[in-house]
Amino acid sequence: MADLRVRTCMSHAPKSVIRDWMEVMKLWSGRLPGTIDGVAAKLNDSLPFDQRLARQDVRGSVAWARALVQASVLSLAEAEEIVHGLEAIAGEFERGQFLLAESDEDIHTAVERRLTELIGPVAGKLHTGRSRNDQVATDFRLWVLEAIERTDEQLYELQLALIARAEQDMGVILPGYTHTQRAQPILLSHWWLSHLWALQRDRGRLHDLDQRTAVSPLGSGALAGTTFPVDRDALSHALGFRTASPNSLDAVSDRDFAAEYLFCATLIGLHLSRMSEALILYSTAEFAFIELDNAYSTGSSLMPQKKNPDPLELTRAKSGRFIGLLAGLLATLKALPSAYDKDLQEDKLPVFEAADTLGLVLPVMRGVVATLTVCAERMRSAVDASMLATDLADYVVQRGVPFREAHHAAGRAVKRAEELGVKLTELPLTEWQAIHPAFGDDLFQVFDPERAIARRSAWGGTAPDAVREQLALAKQVVSGP
């Protein structure tokens, strides 16, 4: 939504209406007449950021007006007038034409003020039985539900890119690493899919969160519920919620959904950071396993030869932001008593920032994955015989030797080759048999990476057949948002 512009006058309503509205502009001015300190007002006002809830606020107000008709609070004609005014306001928001007044404290008062301009005193009936406490909780939940949907769709698009890479790179051999040391050869497709499953868990958490977020607080009032016979169940379904909250006190203070969204964002950020870290390393001259597309690289202001993976580095850095946002909200929530406290005004900024950041880094990661170039020969050449030492131990085990003894024998062979300054494949057979009699003249077939990979054919392994089965499952499991 475009930023809303500040208006300094209200020219669409009669002067008497404007005067009356200005007298009650601060919704609590009946109890506290006078003017709040200017700096305190800035601290108190949330409009600079909660204007992002404008569309949700109008939507909730339309549903509330109709619910008040069913509760015999509003006449049908009054409700139609209110709804017509709210729809006009929604149009102004959509076109970026809604003008803010200097006296608007938050988006809720801005909408109510504008509604009064458009339709006059009947606008004052809209807030009957409703508190800003349940109003803002409703708006925020509606916003987070939409954010969940957007994030899920972006994760899905990244998963599709990973599936495409797994298909395209089938058969490419990659040195697998543990402790950042060469460990065992794997298929690059297996590596791509390893990141897909992490994102699938992220999507599962978002789907679970959707269930818990889709609970309507509207009708809870400030904390004790409304005195008017509003059908809260019908109201919740009208707004697209799954159910109405069972406890009004909990409903206005619950921000678990906000913390959970930040937790989901944090884990997504961590998963993207891990992928970014590997791709950054793989793109270096020392590895040269991949080359990033120019569209996802930057240059140096000083060194003309540089091709920097800045988008990946920034994606990696954003994981720290997510952690900070989550920790900050948890620290805000930890000591609050039940019911609403003004501290909860601080719930939106971290969620907004997290959703915005995900909206940047997820499409970037999708683009990086889809456009990078794989240097298959370089990957294959980085696989050396020592990475097949476990296969060597398995070879001995297959001859009836206990694994611990076989492991020791394979380790001695690696050490002996180092002592002689030769590769494992260059170690003479006499040396092998001096280490352990189970080594036969057929042992050198162990050092074929393709065979080593093919032997890992158990479900979830890196063998081509196992990876193809995994890929088929991924296509089945990864459904659209």
N, C-alpha and C positions, 0 to 999 in steps of 0.2 A: 504494500500500500504506500502510496506517495505520502511524504510528510504533509501534515496538515498546516495550513497557514493561520497566523494569528489575526483575529479581527478585533477591532477596538470599538466597534459600535454594533448595534443590532437594529437593522432598519426595516425588518419584515413584520414586526409586531406593533400593535398600538403602544403608545408611550406608557399608558397605565400598566400594561402587561410587563413592559420592560422594567418599569419602576418596581412593581411587585416582585418581579424575579430577582432584581438586584438586591432587594432587601433580604431575600432568603437564599442568596447565592451560596453562602456557606450553609450547608444543610443543618448545622448545629448552632446557628446564630441565635436561635431563640433562647438557648441556655447561656451562651457566651456572647453577648453583644459587644460590639467594638471591632477593631481591626487587629488581626493577628500580626505579629512582628514579621517584617518582610523576609528576613533570612529564615525564620521558622516556617514561613509559608512555603519557601522554596524547598526546604527539607521535607515538608509534609506532602507537597503536591507530587503526584505520580504521573501526571499527564505526559511529560516528555517521553515516557516509555510505554505506559499502558494504553496509549492511543492505538497501539497495535491490536488491541482487543475490540476495536470499534465495531467491526462486522459481527463479532460474537455478541457484543452488548446489544446491538439492535435486534439480532436474532432472538436472544433471550427475552427481550422486552416485548417483542411481538407475541411470543408464546405466553408470556405472563399476562398480557392484556386479554388474550382469548381465554385464559384460565379464569381471570376475574369475571368474565361474563358468565361462565359456568357456575361460579360461586356467588352470582347475583350481586356482585360489587359494582360492576359496570353494566350499563345498558349496551345492547348490541350496537346502537348508533354511536355511542361514545367509543366503544372499542374499535369500530370501523374507522372513526376519525383518527384515533391514536395510531392504528396500524397504518393508515394511509400516510400520516405524518412520518412514521418510522421508515416506511418504504421510501419516502422522498429523501430522508436523511441517508439511507443506505445507498441511494443513487448518488448523492453528493460524495460520499466516501469513495464509491467506485470510480467516479470521475475525477477524484482528487480536488473537489471543489468545496469540501467542508471547511469552514473557517472557524478557527478557535477564538474564544474570547479570553482576554487577560485574566478574567475572574474564574475561568474553568479550573477546577481543582484536579479533576481526573476525567477519564473518558466518560464515566457514568453521568457526572454533572454536566459535561459538555453536551451529551446527547439529550438530556432532559431539558437543558437550557434551550437548545435549538428546537426541540419539539414544542416548547412553550412559545417560541417565536412563530412557529408555523401554524399552530392550532389554538393557541390561547390557554386559558386556565384549566381546561379539561386535561391538559398534559399532567397537571399536578396529581391527578387520580392514579396515574400509572404506578406510582411507587407504593400504593396501598398494600400493606401486608408484606412488603419486601424490604430487606435491608441491603445496604451495600456489601455487607458481609457475605450473604448468600449469593448476591448478584455477581460479585467479583470472583467468587469461587466457581460459579457456573461458567462465567466467561472464560476463565483460565482453563478449566477442564475442556471446554469446547476447543480452545486454541491448541491445547496439548494433543487432543485426539487428532486434529488435523496435522500437527507436527509429526506424530507417530506414523500417520499414513504417508507423509512425504518422505520421511527417513526410510521407511520400509521400501518404498518404491526405488529410492536411490541405492539402497543395498541390493535390491533385486537386479538393477541394471549393472552393478559391479559384478554380481555373481554371473550374469550372462556373459560378461567379458571374460571372466575366468574360465567358464565352460568352453567358450570359443577358443581360448588359448590352449586349454587342455586337449582339445581336438586337433588343433593346428600343430601342436608341438609333440604329438604322440610319437614315441620312438626316440626322442632326443634324450641323451643321457646327461645327467647333472651330478657333480660331486655333492653328496649330502654331507651336512656338517652337524657336529655336536661340539659344544664348547668353542665354537668358531674354528674348529679344526676339522680337516677332512676326515670323514668317517666311513661312509659306504656309498656306492653309486646308487642312484635312484633315477626314475624317469622324471623329466621336467614336468610332465603332465600331473604326476603324483604330487609334486610340489605346488603347482597351481591350485589343485583341488584341496590341498591342506588348508589354504586360506579361505576357500569357499565354505568349508564346514564351520569355520570360526564365525563367518558372517551369517551362516544359517542359525547358529545359536543366538546371535544378536537379534535376528528377526524373530526367533521364538520368544525371546524376552520382551520384545516390543509387542508381540501379539498378546502375551500374558498381561502386559501393562495396559493394553487397550481395554481389557475386561475390567480392570480395577479403576481405570480412569472414567469409564462410561457410567458413572453413578451420579445422578443429579442432586445437587444441594439445594436447588431452587425451591422455595417454600419453607426453608429452615429459619427464615428471619435472621435476627441478629445472633441468636443462640438457642432460643426456646421454642422455635416454630412459629407459624402464623396463626392468628385467631380466626382467619377466614377459611371457609370450607373449600379450599382449593384441592382439586384432584391431582395430587402430586405424581401419581403413577402415570396418568394420562399426559401430564405436563412433561414428564421425563421422556416419554416416547415421542412426543411432539418435537422435542429437541434432538432426537436421535440417541439419547442415552438408553442403556439397557434396563435401568431400574432407578428408583429414587432412594436416597440415603435413608437408612433406618433410624438415625439418631441426629437430631438437629445440632446438638452441641459439637459432636464429632465432625459433622459435615462442613461447618464454617471454618474449622481450624485444620482439617486434614490437608496436608501438603505432601503426603507420601508419594502421590503420583508425580509431583514435580521432582522430588528427590530420585525416584525410580527412573524417570526419563534421563536425568543427569547421570545416573549410574549406567544406564544403557549406552548413553553417549560416550561415557568414559571408556567402557569396554570396547565399543566400536573404535574409538580413538586409539586404544592400545593395540587392537588388531591391525589397524591401518599403519600404525607406527612400526610394528614388527615387519610388515610387508615392505614398508618404505625403507627401513634400515637394510634389509637384504638387497633390495633393488639398487640402493645407493652403492653398496659394496660391489655388487655384480657389475655395475656400470663403470667402475674404476679401471684404469689401465692395468692395474695389478691383476684384476680378475678378467675383465673384458668379456664377460659372459653375455651381456646385453648391451644394446645401445639405445638410449632414449630418443624418442622423436624430438625434433627441434621445437615442436609446439609445446613441449613440456620440459624445456631446458632454458637456461639463461646463460649469458656470457659474463665476462669479467670487465670491470671498469678499467683495469690496468693491464691484464694479461690476455692478449688477443687469442691465444690458443685454447682458452678454457671453455668447457661446456659443462655448466654446473646443474646439478639436479635440484634446483631450488624448490620447485613444487613438492618434491618428495621430502625435502628437509623441513619445509614448513608444515607439511602434514605430520611428520614425526614430532615437531615441536608442539603442535596443537594438542597432542595427547596430554601434555602438561597443563594446558589451559583447562581441559575437561576435568582433570583431577582437582584443580583449584576451585572450579565452579561447584563441583559436588561437595568438596570439603567446606566451602563457604556456606552453602545452604544448610548443610547438616549442622554446622556450628550455630547458625541462626535458629534452627528449630529445636535444638537440644534442651533448652531450658524454659521453653514456653509452657505456660499452664494451658488447660483446655479452654476452648472458645477462641474468639478472634483477638489477636493483638496486632498492633500496627507494624510489628516486626515482619509480619507476613507480606507487607508491601515489597520486601526485598526478595520475594520468591520468583518474580518474573524475569528480571534482568539476566540471571544466569541461565535460565531455560531458553530465553530468546537468543542469547549469545551461542549457546550450545547448538540449537537448531540451525541458526544461521551458519555456524562454522561447519557443521555436517553438510549443509547444503553447498558448501564450497569444496570441501576435501573429497567427498564421495564421488562427484562427477570427475574431479581431477584424477583420482585413482583409476576410475574406469577408463579415462582417456589414456593414461600412462600404460595400463595393461594392454589395451587394444592396439596401441600404435608402436610399441617398442619392437626392436629387432633382436631376435635371438641368434647368438653366435654359437651354433651347435658344435662346430669343430673345435672351438676353443674349450667349450664345456667338456667335450669327450676327451680332449688331450690332457685335461686336468685330473683325470682319473688315473691313479697309479696303482701298482700291484699291492702296495701296503694297505690300501683301502679294502682289500679282499682277504685280510688276515682272519677275519671271522669265518669266511668260507673255507679257509685253510683248516681252521680248527674243526669245522663241521665235517670236512673230508676225513679227518682222523677219527672223529666220533663214529662215522659210518662204518669204520673198521673195528668197532667194538671197544674203543678206548673211552674211558670216562671223560666228560667234557672238561673238567678242571685240568686233567693231565694233557688233554688235547690243546687247551688254551695255552698252557705253559709251553708246549712244544712249538706252537705257532709263534709265540712271543720270542722264543730262543732263535727261531729262524730269522725273524725280523732283525734281532740284535746281531746275529752272525753276518747277515748281509751288510749291515751298517759297518761292522768291523772290517769287512773285506772291501768296502767301498763299492759294492755292486748293488744292482736292483735285485729284488726277490726272484724275479724270473731268470736272473743270470747266476743264481746260486747253484753250484754243481749238485747233481743228484747224490754224489757221495757225501756232501755236507748235510743234505737233507736226511739221509739215512743214518748218519752219525748222530743226528739230533734225536730221531725216533724211528724205529724200524717200520712203523705204519706208513711212512711216506714211500709211495711207489712211483714208478716211472710215469704214471698217468696223472700225477699231482698237478702238472702245469696247466691242465685244462681248467683248474680252479680260477686262473687269472684272466679268464674271459669275462669282461663286465656284462655283456649281454646275457651270458649263461647265468652269471651270479644274480642278475636282476630277475631273470625268468624263474629262478628257483624260489623266489619269494612270492609264491602264488597263493598263499593263504588269504582269506578274505581280509581286505584292508591293506594288503601288501602292495609292493611297487612293481610286481610282474605285469607285463602288458595285459594279459587276460584279466587280472585282478583290477587293474586301473580302468579297463574298459567296462567292467561290471560296476565299478565305483562311479564312473562317468554316467552310465545309464541311470543309476540310482539318483545321482545329483540332478539330472534332467527331470526325473520324476518328482523329487522332493522340492526342488526350487520352483515353486509356482509363482504366478504373478501376484502383485500386491492386492 
